[in-house]
Amino acid sequence: MSAAKQLTVFDQQTQELVPFEGLVYGEALVVLKRLPSESVDLVYIDPPFGTGQTQRLATIRTGDGSSLRKGFGGRVYRWRTVSVMEYRDDMPFEDYLTFLYTHLQEIHRVLKTTGSLYLHLDHHAVHWARIMLDEIFGPERFLNEIIWAYDYGGRPRNKWPRKHDNILWYAKGDTWTFNREDVDRIPYMAPGLVGPEKAARGKLPTDVWWITIVPTNSRERTGYPTQKPEKLLERIIRASSHEGDLVLDCFAGSGTTGVVAKKLGRRFLLVDNNPEAIAIAKKRLSIPVVQDLFSMPDCGIAKGE
């Protein structure tokens, strides 16, 4: 087996080649094609879902403005729009499937043999993605379909409310990272049946994860339409990587993957082609933006141990 490779840059302070991490403004597929094979330990992506729509999120401020809204108890208050952010997910579905497949092929190539992929989608395309991943990774590499369940938003009158996303977890090889003891525990539903010691420790989550979306009043909230909660990424990154590993998110959005990876001592490579997303991620991570990864001085590929 060939030695694993990694992207490196020259550190002016230490005068040594060091592993690269950072935030790249660019097209995901372009960056993926230029990354070395078997150089990434963990990939989490939250790509477009194939909805055929443009996702919009408006942030409002109450107390002033020309618009009126009726609230609890019939109280009327003024409000105004502070900002509107958009995320395009409007390509024709056949084009979308081709788009998804080509990205998944490249992700498989850049993953180390011990690496794994978490692909975050919803009901629009997850069934198609499962077929693609079985073809690219092999059906024997399927590990879990994780259901991220939440209870927020409107409820239709003619069908069950859709209140979950699907996260497909695939390994590249026959061994993969799963840090069972590092995963956050959840309470037992019937703690009296398991004894005080087990009840105090809690249990390992199953493949159904009840984690709230980012609340409107949370310090995490950035206003980006597809922002995911840090707790969701923390569970994934803790479980499926080690300190110093490289975590890739090539549909980085607001940068949550990088924020959590940095907090947990992992390296990160974030890519996005939306300037609003890049601006938010840059602010959250306090790092410069790379426009062209391979035009950086002293940027190259080094073989690992």
NORPELIN-V291553 format. One line per field, one symbol per residue. psi: psi as a letter, one per 30 degrees, with the letter a starting at -180 (. if undefined). A space follows every 50 residues. Layout:
psi->???
This chain:
psi->klklllkllkjfefhlklkklakkjakeeeeeffkkkhfkekkkkilkfh fglkkkjkklklfllfkkkkakggkkllllkelkkljkhglkeeeeeeee eeeeeeeeefklfgllkjjjaafegeeeeeeeeeeefkfffkeljkjjkl ikalklfglkkjhllkjkjkleagklkjieffkkllkkfiffffleeeee ealklagjjjklljlfgkffkffkegklkeeeeeeeeeegllkflkkkjg ifbfgeeeeeeeeggllkjkklgjeeeeeeeeeefhllkkejegfkkgka kkka.
